[in-house]
């Protein structure tokens, strides 16, 4: 790796933004707590385990920790089914542990963002327990209940109020024998959807959010927040060929009151507070409507997670991917830069707890270091806030699963059962799961080469990726040529170079579809980013003529005489020039 720190100015890039917009020059690190670090040896990561690794994260250049859910939960969907929004699940520790964690985070100059899961709760949440107790319950309307389809008896095939399928396979409706109605669950049946059209629900959610902010939390990542408003007509969805259930997504992805509720949330929770950060997970959000969420004048969200790039190559379904075509990823990322322009703000990410490992999904494991660092360069130099998913900074790869018994994810298990029952071969199903299954991202962080990768002294809740003896933090933190060192350099650049944090974006055309080339401009400062996102050498063509300045960063060690702009970039080669 080549990194010329002397080119970084002394002025911190954050000075180019208002104080309340500190997140624009920040680097966010997502922690999936159960797989991050286990302090007590029970095989599950915990809050004390996170505390013990804060120094590692600070050294990496992390500004914000985003914690996947740590609330009390039956763990039907690994914590995204919350039974108590104002308590810590015993698997992760206690409220005292949380208080110690947030105090330590703040003492190190970092911030902490909680995962907000309010499209649905757990069916063990007292709200739902009361709701399903009787049709006359005061909280009956806190969830979405419907009678069986006319002409059908409740519980029989076809009686569901709509033909919508769940994201986790099967119907999106569950029959409740005791009260004689169905309830909606867009995800697991133990995750009933809240009825956001009820003002009491919204008030309870806002009260809970304020409670966490008062405890020192710095913001929220909002799980599937664009699903909270449903079409009140509840129409059936189109049944596409090969599908058992109708596609309900158009009827609940951006319902009639979505933006009204997000604006209300801003007023009721964030008004009068300074220095908070909000990011909404918004599956299905489009480039032509994203500014409805992110235009600061509308006062809804600071930024959103879009899904266009992680959905590339999935036309036949998530578990039947095709190889990506050269240039697809670059074209997608570039289009989102242009869509947000200088009005909205992008969330920059490659993977997370729901996606396979970036190196395996978008890179090439045969060129692991090169593709990991090339992808990181292409992403982190864009306009927006970069997110690093735990282990990404080490170049962790997808795992190796021997069979369905090795999986823990409810989505994978339910899909496997349904696909095999419908006639697909187990081998074919497992092949798809091995590539895009969520458990690839949920294996323990690889801390060292000892047993269980240094994650736990006990038996890990899910198997460790077998390559941990070669890919681990202990072997990288002091190695200037490691993926970790490269990510640390990227953070230094974002913090210290205003043109990267605040500059405009302009795509540079090249004759090679595998090349992603662009420039960032702020005043007289210009940064040019040249990345080959392919496993073949690629020509820059005429793009070289407009590049000026000195080489700031490269993912290869280059001799002094080879630091000008080349005519060709090698496999997964990345260079950044600063003028």
C-alpha positions as CSV (number, residue, x, y, z in Angstrom):
1,X,0.0,0.0,0.0
2,X,1.1,3.5,-0.8
3,X,-0.4,6.4,1.3
4,X,1.1,9.9,1.3
5,X,-0.1,11.4,4.6
6,X,1.8,14.6,4.0
7,X,-0.8,15.6,1.4
8,X,-3.5,15.9,4.1
9,X,-4.1,19.4,5.3
10,X,-4.3,20.2,9.0
11,X,-7.9,21.5,8.7
12,X,-10.3,18.7,9.6
13,X,-13.0,18.2,7.0
14,X,-15.8,18.5,9.6
15,X,-15.2,22.2,9.6
16,X,-16.8,22.3,6.1
17,X,-20.2,21.3,7.6
18,X,-22.5,22.7,10.3
19,X,-21.8,21.2,13.7
20,X,-25.1,19.3,13.5
21,X,-24.0,17.6,10.3
22,X,-20.9,16.0,11.9
23,X,-22.0,12.6,10.3
24,X,-21.1,13.9,6.9
25,X,-17.3,13.5,7.6
26,X,-17.7,10.4,9.8
27,X,-17.0,6.8,9.3
28,X,-19.7,4.4,10.7
29,X,-18.9,0.9,11.8
30,X,-21.7,-1.6,12.1
31,X,-21.5,-4.1,15.0
32,X,-23.6,-7.3,14.9
33,X,-23.3,-7.9,18.6
34,X,-23.8,-11.6,18.8
35,X,-20.9,-12.2,16.4
36,X,-18.5,-9.4,17.4
37,X,-16.8,-10.5,20.6
38,X,-17.7,-12.7,23.5
39,X,-16.5,-11.6,26.9
40,X,-18.1,-14.3,29.1
41,X,-17.5,-17.4,27.1
42,X,-21.1,-18.4,26.4
43,X,-20.6,-18.4,22.6
44,X,-22.5,-15.2,22.0
45,X,-21.0,-11.8,21.6
46,X,-22.0,-9.2,24.3
47,X,-21.7,-5.6,25.4
48,X,-18.6,-6.2,27.5
49,X,-17.0,-7.8,24.5
50,X,-17.7,-4.7,22.5
51,X,-16.2,-2.5,25.3
52,X,-13.0,-4.6,25.2
53,X,-12.5,-3.8,21.5
54,X,-13.2,-0.1,21.4
55,X,-9.4,0.7,21.2
56,X,-9.3,-1.4,18.0
57,X,-12.1,0.6,16.5
58,X,-10.7,3.9,17.6
59,X,-7.4,3.0,16.0
60,X,-9.2,2.1,12.8
61,X,-10.6,5.6,12.6
62,X,-14.2,4.8,13.4
63,X,-16.4,7.8,14.5
64,X,-19.8,6.0,15.0
65,X,-20.8,2.6,16.2
66,X,-24.1,1.3,14.9
67,X,-25.3,-1.6,17.1
68,X,-27.7,-4.1,15.6
69,X,-30.5,-4.8,18.1
70,X,-29.5,-5.4,21.7
71,X,-33.1,-5.1,23.1
72,X,-34.8,-7.9,25.0
73,X,-36.0,-10.4,22.5
74,X,-37.0,-14.1,22.0
75,X,-34.4,-14.0,19.1
76,X,-36.7,-15.5,16.5
77,X,-34.9,-13.2,14.0
78,X,-31.7,-12.5,15.9
79,X,-33.1,-9.6,17.9
80,X,-35.1,-7.9,15.1
81,X,-38.1,-9.2,17.1
82,X,-38.2,-6.9,20.1
83,X,-40.2,-7.9,23.2
84,X,-39.1,-4.9,25.3
85,X,-37.9,-1.7,23.7
86,X,-36.4,-0.3,26.9
87,X,-34.4,-3.2,28.2
88,X,-31.2,-5.1,27.2
89,X,-31.4,-8.8,26.3
90,X,-29.6,-10.9,28.9
91,X,-27.6,-12.6,26.1
92,X,-25.8,-9.2,25.6
93,X,-25.7,-8.1,29.2
94,X,-27.5,-5.5,31.4
95,X,-28.5,-1.9,31.3
96,X,-25.5,-1.2,33.5
97,X,-23.3,-2.8,30.8
98,X,-24.9,-0.6,28.2
99,X,-24.3,2.5,30.3
100,X,-20.7,1.6,30.7
101,X,-20.4,1.0,26.9
102,X,-21.9,4.4,25.9
103,X,-19.7,6.2,28.5
104,X,-16.6,4.6,27.1
105,X,-17.6,5.3,23.5
106,X,-18.2,9.0,24.3
107,X,-14.9,9.2,26.3
108,X,-13.1,8.1,23.2
109,X,-14.7,10.8,21.1
110,X,-17.0,8.4,19.2
111,X,-20.8,8.2,19.0
112,X,-23.3,5.4,19.2
113,X,-26.4,4.7,17.1
114,X,-29.1,2.2,18.0
115,X,-31.0,0.0,15.6
116,X,-34.7,1.1,15.6
117,X,-37.1,-1.7,14.7
118,X,-40.6,-0.3,14.7
119,X,-42.3,-1.6,11.6
120,X,-42.9,-4.7,13.7
121,X,-42.4,-6.0,17.2
122,X,-42.1,-9.5,18.7
123,X,-45.3,-11.4,19.3
124,X,-44.1,-11.6,22.9
125,X,-44.1,-7.8,23.3
126,X,-46.7,-6.8,25.9
127,X,-48.3,-4.6,23.3
128,X,-49.0,-7.5,21.1
129,X,-49.9,-9.9,24.0
130,X,-52.6,-7.4,25.0
131,X,-53.6,-6.8,21.3
132,X,-54.3,-10.5,20.7
133,X,-56.0,-11.0,24.1
134,X,-59.4,-10.0,22.7
135,X,-61.0,-8.1,19.9
136,X,-62.1,-5.6,22.5
137,X,-58.6,-5.0,23.8
138,X,-57.7,-1.3,23.9
139,X,-54.5,-2.3,22.0
140,X,-56.3,-4.4,19.4
141,X,-55.8,-1.6,16.8
142,X,-52.0,-1.4,17.6
143,X,-51.5,-4.2,15.1
144,X,-53.0,-5.0,11.8
145,X,-55.9,-7.5,12.1
146,X,-58.2,-8.7,9.4
147,X,-61.0,-11.2,8.9
148,X,-60.6,-14.2,6.7
149,X,-61.3,-13.7,3.0
150,X,-65.1,-13.8,2.3
151,X,-66.3,-17.3,1.6
152,X,-63.4,-19.0,3.5
153,X,-63.0,-20.4,6.9
154,X,-60.2,-18.9,8.9
155,X,-57.0,-21.1,8.9
156,X,-57.8,-22.9,5.7
157,X,-55.8,-22.5,2.5
158,X,-56.8,-19.3,0.6
159,X,-58.5,-17.7,3.6
160,X,-55.7,-15.2,4.1
161,X,-57.0,-11.6,3.8
162,X,-54.6,-10.9,0.9
163,X,-52.3,-13.1,-1.1
164,X,-49.1,-11.3,0.1
165,X,-46.0,-13.4,0.7
166,X,-43.7,-12.8,3.7
167,X,-40.1,-11.8,3.1
168,X,-39.3,-15.0,5.0
169,X,-41.4,-17.3,2.8
170,X,-45.0,-18.4,3.2
171,X,-47.9,-16.1,3.8
172,X,-47.6,-12.7,5.3
173,X,-50.7,-13.4,7.5
174,X,-50.9,-15.6,10.5
175,X,-54.2,-17.1,11.8
176,X,-55.1,-16.4,15.5
177,X,-57.6,-19.1,16.5
178,X,-58.4,-17.5,19.8
179,X,-59.8,-14.2,18.4
180,X,-60.8,-15.5,14.9
181,X,-58.7,-13.1,12.8
182,X,-55.4,-12.9,10.9
183,X,-52.6,-10.5,11.8
184,X,-50.1,-9.2,9.3
185,X,-46.4,-10.1,9.6
186,X,-44.3,-9.0,6.6
187,X,-41.4,-11.0,8.1
188,X,-41.5,-13.9,10.6
189,X,-44.9,-14.8,12.1
190,X,-43.4,-13.9,15.5
191,X,-42.9,-10.3,14.1
192,X,-46.4,-8.8,13.8
193,X,-46.5,-5.5,12.0
194,X,-47.5,-2.4,14.1
195,X,-50.4,-0.3,12.9
196,X,-48.8,3.1,12.4
197,X,-52.1,4.6,11.4
198,X,-53.0,4.5,15.1
199,X,-51.7,7.7,16.7
200,X,-51.2,5.9,20.1
201,X,-48.7,3.6,18.4
202,X,-46.7,6.5,17.0
203,X,-46.8,8.3,20.3
204,X,-45.5,5.2,22.1
205,X,-42.7,4.8,19.6
206,X,-41.7,8.5,19.9
207,X,-41.7,8.2,23.7
208,X,-39.3,5.2,23.5
209,X,-37.0,7.0,21.0
210,X,-36.8,10.0,23.3
211,X,-36.0,7.8,26.2
212,X,-32.9,6.3,24.5
213,X,-31.8,9.8,23.3
214,X,-32.0,11.0,26.8
215,X,-29.7,8.2,27.9
216,X,-27.1,9.5,25.5
217,X,-27.7,7.6,22.3
218,X,-26.7,9.7,19.3
219,X,-29.2,8.6,16.7
220,X,-30.9,5.7,15.0
221,X,-30.6,3.4,12.1
222,X,-34.3,2.7,11.2
223,X,-35.1,-0.8,10.1
224,X,-37.3,-1.1,7.0
225,X,-38.8,2.3,7.9
226,X,-40.4,2.9,4.6
227,X,-42.8,-0.1,5.2
228,X,-44.6,1.5,8.1
229,X,-47.5,2.9,6.1
230,X,-49.7,0.3,4.3
231,X,-52.3,0.7,1.6
232,X,-55.5,0.6,3.7
233,X,-57.3,-1.1,0.8
234,X,-55.0,-4.2,1.2
235,X,-55.3,-5.3,-2.4
236,X,-53.9,-8.6,-3.6
237,X,-50.5,-8.5,-5.3
238,X,-49.4,-9.9,-8.7
239,X,-48.5,-13.6,-8.6
240,X,-45.4,-13.9,-10.7
241,X,-44.4,-17.1,-12.5
242,X,-42.8,-19.6,-10.2
243,X,-44.1,-17.8,-7.1
244,X,-46.5,-19.2,-4.6
245,X,-47.6,-15.8,-3.2
246,X,-48.5,-12.4,-4.5
247,X,-46.1,-9.5,-4.5
248,X,-47.4,-7.2,-1.9
249,X,-44.4,-4.8,-1.9
250,X,-46.1,-2.1,-4.0
251,X,-48.8,-1.9,-1.4
252,X,-46.7,-1.3,1.6
253,X,-43.3,0.0,0.5
254,X,-44.2,3.6,0.5
255,X,-47.7,3.9,1.8
256,X,-49.9,7.0,1.7
257,X,-48.8,8.4,5.1
258,X,-45.2,7.4,5.1
259,X,-43.7,10.9,4.7
260,X,-46.3,12.4,7.0
261,X,-45.2,10.0,9.7
262,X,-41.5,10.6,9.1
263,X,-42.0,14.3,9.3
264,X,-44.0,13.9,12.5
265,X,-41.2,11.7,14.0
266,X,-38.7,14.4,13.2
267,X,-40.8,17.0,15.1
268,X,-41.7,14.8,18.1
269,X,-38.3,13.2,18.6
270,X,-35.5,15.3,17.1
271,X,-36.8,18.8,17.2
272,X,-34.7,20.9,19.6
273,X,-32.0,18.2,19.9
274,X,-28.6,18.8,18.3
275,X,-26.0,16.4,16.9
276,X,-28.3,13.5,16.2
277,X,-28.0,11.2,13.2
278,X,-30.8,9.3,11.4
279,X,-30.5,6.7,8.6
280,X,-33.4,4.8,7.2
281,X,-33.2,1.4,5.7
282,X,-35.5,1.8,2.7
283,X,-35.8,-1.2,0.4
284,X,-37.3,-0.2,-2.9
285,X,-36.5,3.5,-2.6
286,X,-35.8,4.9,-6.1
287,X,-33.3,7.4,-7.4
288,X,-36.3,9.5,-8.7
289,X,-37.9,9.8,-5.3
290,X,-35.0,9.5,-2.8
291,X,-35.0,13.3,-2.2
292,X,-38.4,13.0,-0.6
293,X,-36.5,11.3,2.2
294,X,-33.2,13.1,2.2
295,X,-33.8,16.7,1.2
296,X,-32.9,18.6,4.4
297,X,-35.8,21.1,3.7
298,X,-38.3,18.3,4.1
299,X,-36.9,17.4,7.6
300,X,-37.4,13.6,7.4
301,X,-34.2,11.5,7.4
302,X,-30.5,12.4,7.1
303,X,-29.8,9.6,4.7
304,X,-31.1,6.2,3.6
305,X,-29.9,2.8,2.7
306,X,-30.9,2.0,-0.9
307,X,-30.8,-1.5,-2.2
308,X,-30.0,-1.1,-5.9
309,X,-26.4,-2.3,-5.8
310,X,-27.0,-5.2,-3.4
311,X,-29.8,-6.4,-5.7
312,X,-27.7,-6.5,-8.8
313,X,-27.8,-9.9,-10.5
314,X,-30.8,-11.1,-8.5
315,X,-33.4,-11.0,-11.2
316,X,-34.3,-14.7,-10.7
317,X,-34.5,-14.2,-6.9
318,X,-32.1,-13.6,-4.1
319,X,-30.8,-17.2,-4.0
320,X,-30.5,-17.6,-7.8
321,X,-27.9,-14.9,-8.5
322,X,-26.1,-14.5,-11.8
323,X,-22.5,-13.2,-12.2
324,X,-22.2,-9.4,-12.3
325,X,-21.5,-7.8,-15.6
326,X,-18.4,-5.5,-15.8
327,X,-19.4,-2.0,-14.9
328,X,-22.7,-2.8,-13.2
329,X,-21.6,-1.9,-9.7
330,X,-19.9,1.3,-10.8
331,X,-22.9,2.4,-12.9
332,X,-25.2,1.9,-10.0
333,X,-23.1,3.7,-7.4
334,X,-22.5,6.6,-9.9
335,X,-26.3,6.9,-10.6
336,X,-27.0,7.3,-6.9
337,X,-24.3,10.0,-6.6
338,X,-26.0,11.9,-9.4
339,X,-29.5,11.3,-8.0
340,X,-28.7,12.8,-4.6
341,X,-26.5,15.5,-6.1
342,X,-25.6,18.2,-3.6
343,X,-29.0,18.2,-2.0
344,X,-29.4,14.8,-0.4
345,X,-26.8,12.6,1.2
346,X,-25.8,9.0,0.4
347,X,-25.1,6.1,2.7
348,X,-22.1,4.3,1.3
349,X,-22.0,0.5,2.0
350,X,-21.0,-2.7,0.4
351,X,-22.3,-5.3,2.9
352,X,-24.1,-5.6,6.3
353,X,-25.7,-8.2,8.5
354,X,-28.2,-9.0,5.7
355,X,-25.8,-9.3,2.8
356,X,-23.0,-11.6,1.9
357,X,-19.4,-10.5,2.4
358,X,-18.3,-7.8,0.0
359,X,-15.2,-9.5,-1.2
360,X,-17.2,-12.6,-2.1
361,X,-20.2,-10.7,-3.6
362,X,-18.5,-7.9,-5.6
363,X,-14.8,-8.9,-5.6
364,X,-12.7,-11.9,-6.3
365,X,-11.5,-14.2,-3.5
366,X,-8.5,-15.1,-5.7
367,X,-7.5,-11.4,-5.5
368,X,-8.7,-10.9,-1.9
369,X,-6.5,-8.1,-0.8
370,X,-6.6,-6.3,-4.1
371,X,-10.4,-6.6,-4.6
372,X,-11.1,-5.7,-0.9
373,X,-9.1,-2.5,-1.1
374,X,-10.2,-1.6,-4.6
375,X,-13.9,-1.9,-3.6
376,X,-13.2,0.1,-0.5
377,X,-11.5,2.8,-2.5
378,X,-14.3,3.1,-5.0
379,X,-16.8,3.4,-2.2
380,X,-15.1,5.5,0.5
381,X,-14.0,8.2,-1.9
382,X,-17.6,8.9,-3.0
383,X,-19.8,11.7,-1.6
384,X,-21.7,10.3,1.4
385,X,-21.1,8.6,4.8
386,X,-19.2,5.3,4.5
387,X,-20.3,2.3,6.6
388,X,-18.0,-0.5,7.4
389,X,-19.5,-3.8,8.4
390,X,-17.6,-5.7,11.1
391,X,-14.8,-7.8,9.5
392,X,-15.0,-5.9,6.2
393,X,-11.8,-4.0,7.3
394,X,-10.0,-7.4,7.4
395,X,-11.3,-8.6,4.0
396,X,-13.3,-11.4,5.6
397,X,-15.0,-13.7,3.0
398,X,-18.1,-15.8,2.8
399,X,-18.1,-18.9,5.0
400,X,-18.2,-22.5,4.1
401,X,-21.5,-24.3,5.0
402,X,-21.5,-28.1,4.8
403,X,-25.3,-28.4,4.8
404,X,-28.5,-26.8,6.0
405,X,-27.8,-27.8,9.6
406,X,-24.9,-25.3,9.6
407,X,-27.3,-22.4,9.0
408,X,-28.9,-20.4,11.8
409,X,-30.8,-17.7,9.8
410,X,-34.6,-18.0,9.8
411,X,-34.7,-16.7,6.2
412,X,-32.4,-19.4,5.0
413,X,-34.0,-22.2,6.9
414,X,-37.6,-21.3,5.8
415,X,-36.5,-20.8,2.2
416,X,-34.7,-24.1,2.1
417,X,-37.7,-26.0,3.4
418,X,-40.1,-24.3,1.0
419,X,-37.8,-24.6,-2.1
420,X,-37.1,-28.3,-1.5
421,X,-40.8,-29.0,-0.9
422,X,-41.6,-27.3,-4.2
423,X,-39.2,-29.7,-6.0
424,X,-35.9,-27.9,-6.2
425,X,-32.9,-30.1,-5.4
426,X,-31.3,-29.6,-2.0
427,X,-27.9,-29.1,-3.8
428,X,-29.2,-26.3,-5.9
429,X,-30.8,-24.5,-2.9
430,X,-27.6,-24.9,-0.9
431,X,-25.5,-23.4,-3.7
432,X,-27.6,-20.3,-3.7
433,X,-27.6,-20.0,0.1
434,X,-23.8,-20.4,0.1
435,X,-23.4,-17.3,-2.0
436,X,-26.1,-14.8,-0.9
437,X,-27.3,-16.2,2.5
438,X,-27.3,-13.8,5.4
439,X,-25.3,-16.1,7.7
440,X,-22.2,-15.4,5.6
441,X,-22.1,-12.0,7.3
442,X,-23.0,-13.4,10.7
443,X,-20.0,-15.7,11.4
444,X,-17.8,-14.4,14.2
445,X,-15.3,-11.7,13.7
446,X,-11.8,-13.2,13.2
447,X,-9.7,-11.7,15.9
448,X,-6.7,-14.1,15.8
449,X,-5.5,-17.6,14.8
450,X,-6.4,-19.3,18.1
451,X,-9.4,-21.6,18.5
452,X,-12.7,-20.1,17.4
453,X,-10.8,-17.2,15.9
454,X,-10.4,-15.6,19.4
455,X,-14.1,-14.7,19.4
456,X,-15.1,-16.9,22.3
457,X,-13.7,-19.4,24.9
458,X,-16.9,-21.4,24.5
459,X,-18.7,-22.9,21.6
460,X,-19.7,-20.2,19.1
461,X,-23.4,-19.9,18.3
462,X,-22.5,-20.3,14.6
463,X,-19.5,-21.8,13.0
464,X,-16.3,-19.7,12.4
465,X,-15.3,-19.2,8.8
466,X,-12.5,-21.8,8.2
467,X,-9.9,-19.3,6.8
468,X,-9.6,-17.5,10.2
469,X,-6.0,-18.7,10.7
470,X,-5.0,-16.7,7.6
471,X,-7.4,-13.8,7.9
472,X,-7.6,-12.2,11.3
473,X,-7.1,-8.9,13.1
474,X,-4.0,-9.9,15.0
475,X,-2.1,-10.5,11.8
476,X,-3.2,-7.2,10.2
477,X,-3.3,-4.4,12.8
478,X,0.5,-3.8,12.7
479,X,1.0,-4.7,9.1
480,X,1.2,-1.6,6.9
481,X,0.3,-3.7,3.8
482,X,-2.9,-5.2,5.3
483,X,-6.6,-4.6,4.4
484,X,-7.0,-3.1,8.0
485,X,-4.2,-0.6,7.3
486,X,-5.8,0.4,4.1
487,X,-9.2,1.0,5.7
488,X,-7.4,3.1,8.4
489,X,-5.8,5.2,5.6
490,X,-9.3,5.7,4.0
491,X,-10.6,7.0,7.3
492,X,-7.6,9.4,7.6
493,X,-8.4,10.7,4.1
494,X,-12.1,11.2,4.9
495,X,-11.2,13.0,8.2
496,X,-8.5,15.2,6.8
497,X,-9.3,15.9,3.2
498,X,-12.2,18.3,2.7
499,X,-12.6,17.6,-1.0
500,X,-13.5,13.9,-0.2
501,X,-16.0,14.7,2.6
502,X,-17.6,17.7,0.9
503,X,-16.6,17.9,-2.7
504,X,-18.9,17.4,-5.8
505,X,-18.9,14.2,-7.8
506,X,-18.2,13.8,-11.6
507,X,-18.0,10.5,-13.4
508,X,-15.1,10.1,-15.9
509,X,-15.7,8.0,-18.9
510,X,-13.3,5.3,-19.8
511,X,-13.2,2.7,-22.7
512,X,-13.2,-0.2,-20.2
513,X,-16.4,-1.1,-18.4
514,X,-14.4,-2.5,-15.5
515,X,-13.0,0.9,-14.6
516,X,-14.7,3.2,-12.2
517,X,-13.2,6.6,-12.6
518,X,-14.5,9.8,-11.1
519,X,-13.3,13.1,-9.7
520,X,-14.3,15.0,-6.5
521,X,-14.0,18.8,-6.6
522,X,-14.1,21.4,-3.8
523,X,-12.9,24.9,-4.8
524,X,-9.5,24.5,-6.3
525,X,-8.9,21.0,-4.8
526,X,-9.5,18.1,-7.1
527,X,-9.2,14.4,-6.2
528,X,-9.3,11.8,-9.0
529,X,-10.2,8.2,-8.2
530,X,-9.2,5.5,-10.6
531,X,-10.3,1.9,-9.8
532,X,-10.3,-1.3,-11.8
533,X,-13.2,-3.4,-10.5
534,X,-12.3,-6.5,-12.4
535,X,-9.9,-9.4,-12.5
536,X,-8.5,-8.3,-15.8
537,X,-6.1,-5.4,-16.7
538,X,-8.1,-2.5,-18.1
539,X,-7.3,0.6,-20.2
540,X,-7.9,4.1,-19.0
541,X,-7.8,5.5,-22.5
542,X,-8.3,9.2,-22.8
543,X,-9.2,9.5,-19.1
544,X,-5.6,9.9,-18.3
545,X,-5.4,13.3,-20.0
546,X,-7.5,15.1,-17.5
547,X,-5.7,13.7,-14.4
548,X,-3.3,16.0,-12.5
549,X,-1.7,16.1,-9.1
550,X,0.3,13.7,-7.0
551,X,-0.5,10.1,-6.1
552,X,-2.2,10.1,-2.6
553,X,-3.2,6.5,-2.3
554,X,-2.7,3.2,-4.1
555,X,-3.4,-0.4,-3.1
556,X,0.0,-1.5,-4.5
557,X,3.5,-0.5,-3.5
558,X,4.7,1.5,-6.5
559,X,8.3,2.5,-7.2
560,X,8.9,6.3,-7.4
561,X,9.0,6.1,-11.2
562,X,5.5,4.5,-11.5
563,X,3.4,7.0,-9.6
564,X,2.2,9.0,-12.6
565,X,-1.1,8.2,-14.3
566,X,-0.8,4.8,-16.1
567,X,-2.4,3.9,-19.4
568,X,-3.7,0.6,-17.9
569,X,-4.8,-0.4,-14.4
570,X,-3.9,-3.9,-13.3
571,X,-6.3,-6.4,-11.8
572,X,-8.3,-4.7,-8.9
573,X,-5.8,-1.8,-8.9
574,X,-6.8,1.5,-7.3
575,X,-5.2,4.9,-7.3
576,X,-6.2,8.3,-6.0
577,X,-4.5,11.5,-7.2
578,X,-4.8,14.9,-5.4
579,X,-4.3,18.3,-7.1
